[in-house]
């Protein structure tokens, strides 16, 4: 009786295809595993942002922003980026600010002109500039408060219609192209109570947003 071998080739072909498919799947799985192993994970933290049009500092008023670390992981400020979006009343122009790394401003005060970080951790037990936002040693821990140097702006430029309202150079860095005080009486108010600022805080190594909120100006 004549042997039938015509079905052998299709069977071998199917087995080879299965083997190749399994090998490709294994390679893809291993590659994906390597990528996931090296991916940076964002820290988890609960933060609270407050923005003031004119905060009282014992008889004079200054625009400022504060960020409180409520709870969660300790954050390395060198790994963070603060982004602000603000629509200027009247003009409709959008101010987009970004703070990443160490940036400083010169502030006029009773001691003359002193350099401060745009934002820094308000903790007198830690030195300066080690507390400046973006410094490699500036760790942001639960209970800490990031502030602008508003309390040192008693000799900064004053508003044309209210000499008790002083300028804050740090806010000009966080909110470019926004007028915080009037240079002349006819200027329109641009940074006032009730305005809304979108604030995002990004963990740059992972690219993940750890804070994203619309903050109403107090």
C-alpha positions in Angstrom: 0.0 0.0 0.0 1.4 3.4 -0.9 2.3 5.7 2.0 0.6 9.2 2.1 3.1 11.8 3.1 1.4 14.9 1.5 0.2 16.1 5.0 3.6 16.1 6.6 4.8 19.4 5.0 1.8 21.5 6.2 2.1 20.1 9.7 5.8 21.0 9.8 5.1 24.5 8.5 2.5 25.1 11.2 4.8 24.0 13.9 7.6 26.2 12.6 5.2 29.2 12.5 4.1 28.5 16.1 7.8 28.3 17.2 8.6 31.6 15.5 5.5 33.3 17.1 6.5 32.0 20.6 10.1 33.3 20.1 8.9 36.7 19.0 6.4 36.9 21.9 9.2 36.0 24.4 11.5 38.7 22.9 8.8 41.4 23.1 8.0 40.4 26.6 11.6 40.6 27.7 12.1 44.0 26.0 9.0 45.4 27.7 10.1 44.1 31.0 13.4 45.9 30.6 11.7 49.2 29.8 9.3 48.9 32.7 12.2 48.1 35.0 14.0 51.3 34.2 10.9 53.6 34.2 11.0 56.3 36.9 8.1 56.2 39.3 6.6 59.5 40.5 6.4 60.1 44.3 3.0 60.4 45.9 2.3 63.6 47.9 -0.7 65.7 48.9 0.1 69.4 48.3 -1.9 72.6 48.8 -1.3 75.8 46.9 -2.5 79.3 48.0 -2.1 82.5 46.0 -2.6 85.9 47.4 -3.2 89.2 45.5 -2.0 91.2 48.6 -1.0 89.3 51.8 -0.6 91.4 54.9 3.0 91.5 56.3 2.5 93.8 59.3 1.3 97.0 57.6 2.3 96.4 54.0 0.8 94.0 51.4 2.6 91.8 48.9 1.4 89.4 46.2 2.7 85.9 46.9 2.2 82.2 46.4 2.7 79.4 49.0 2.9 75.6 48.5 2.3 73.4 51.6 3.4 69.8 51.7 0.5 68.2 53.6 1.5 64.5 53.5 3.2 61.8 51.5 6.7 61.2 50.1 9.6 63.6 50.7 10.1 65.5 47.4 13.4 66.5 45.9 12.8 70.1 44.7 15.5 69.6 42.0 13.2 67.0 40.4 10.1 69.3 40.3 8.8 71.9 37.9 6.1 74.4 38.9 4.0 75.6 35.9 1.4 78.4 36.2 -1.3 79.4 33.7 -3.2 82.7 34.3 -5.5 84.6 32.0 -5.0 88.3 32.5 -8.3 90.1 33.1 -9.2 92.6 30.4 -6.6 91.7 27.8 -7.3 88.0 27.8 -3.6 87.3 27.4 -2.3 84.1 29.0 0.7 84.2 31.3 2.6 80.9 31.4 5.2 80.7 34.1 7.7 77.9 34.8 10.0 77.3 37.7 12.6 74.5 37.4 16.0 74.5 39.0 17.5 77.3 41.1 16.3 80.8 40.1 16.9 83.9 42.2 15.7 87.4 42.5 17.1 90.6 44.0 14.9 92.1 46.7 15.1 95.6 48.1 14.7 95.6 51.9 16.0 97.3 55.0 19.4 95.6 54.6 19.8 96.9 51.1 19.4 94.5 48.2 19.5 90.8 49.0 19.3 87.7 46.8 16.7 85.1 47.5 15.4 82.0 45.7 12.2 82.6 43.7 10.7 80.0 46.1 12.3 78.5 49.2 11.4 76.3 52.2 10.3 78.4 55.1 12.4 76.7 57.8 14.8 78.8 59.9 16.6 75.7 61.1 17.9 75.1 57.6 20.4 77.4 55.9 20.3 79.4 52.7 20.7 78.7 49.8 20.2 75.1 50.8 16.4 75.7 51.2 16.0 77.3 47.7 13.7 75.5 45.3 15.8 73.5 42.8 18.8 73.2 45.1 20.1 69.6 45.4 19.8 69.7 49.2 16.3 71.3 49.3 14.1 68.4 50.3 10.4 69.2 50.6 8.9 67.2 53.5 5.4 66.9 55.1 4.8 70.0 57.1 7.1 72.2 55.0 6.0 75.4 53.3 7.4 76.7 50.0 7.2 80.5 49.9 8.3 83.5 47.9 10.4 86.2 49.6 7.3 88.4 50.1 8.1 89.2 53.8 11.3 90.9 52.6 9.7 93.2 50.1 9.1 96.1 52.4 11.2 98.4 50.2 10.1 97.2 46.8 8.2 99.4 44.4 4.8 100.5 45.6 1.5 100.8 43.8 0.6 104.1 42.3 -2.8 104.3 44.0 -1.9 102.3 47.2 1.6 102.8 48.7 1.0 99.9 51.1 0.9 97.5 48.2 4.5 96.4 47.3 5.9 94.5 44.4 7.3 91.0 44.6 10.0 90.2 42.0 9.6 86.5 42.6 5.9 86.6 41.4 7.1 88.3 38.2 9.2 85.2 37.6 6.3 82.8 38.3 3.8 85.0 36.3 5.6 86.7 33.4 4.0 89.7 31.7 1.6 90.3 34.6 1.4 93.6 36.4 1.1 93.1 40.1 1.1 96.8 41.0 0.1 99.9 39.0 3.0 102.0 37.8 0.5 104.8 37.0 -3.0 105.3 38.4 -4.6 104.7 35.0 -3.3 101.1 34.8 -5.8 98.3 35.1 -5.7 95.8 37.9 -4.4 92.5 36.5 -3.8 90.3 39.6 -6.9 90.5 41.8 -8.9 88.4 44.3 -11.2 86.0 42.5 -8.9 85.4 39.6 -8.1 81.8 38.7 -4.6 80.3 38.3 -4.0 76.8 37.0 -1.1 75.3 38.9 0.7 72.1 37.8 3.6 70.5 39.6 5.5 68.0 37.5 7.9 65.3 38.7 10.4 65.7 35.9 12.3 62.3 36.0 9.0 60.5 35.4 7.2 63.2 33.5 4.1 62.7 35.7 2.0 65.5 37.1 1.7 65.2 40.9 -0.5 68.3 41.4 -3.0 69.9 39.0 -5.5 72.3 40.3 -7.3 75.6 39.5 -6.4 77.9 42.4 -8.6 81.0 43.2 -6.6 84.1 44.1 -7.3 85.1 47.7 
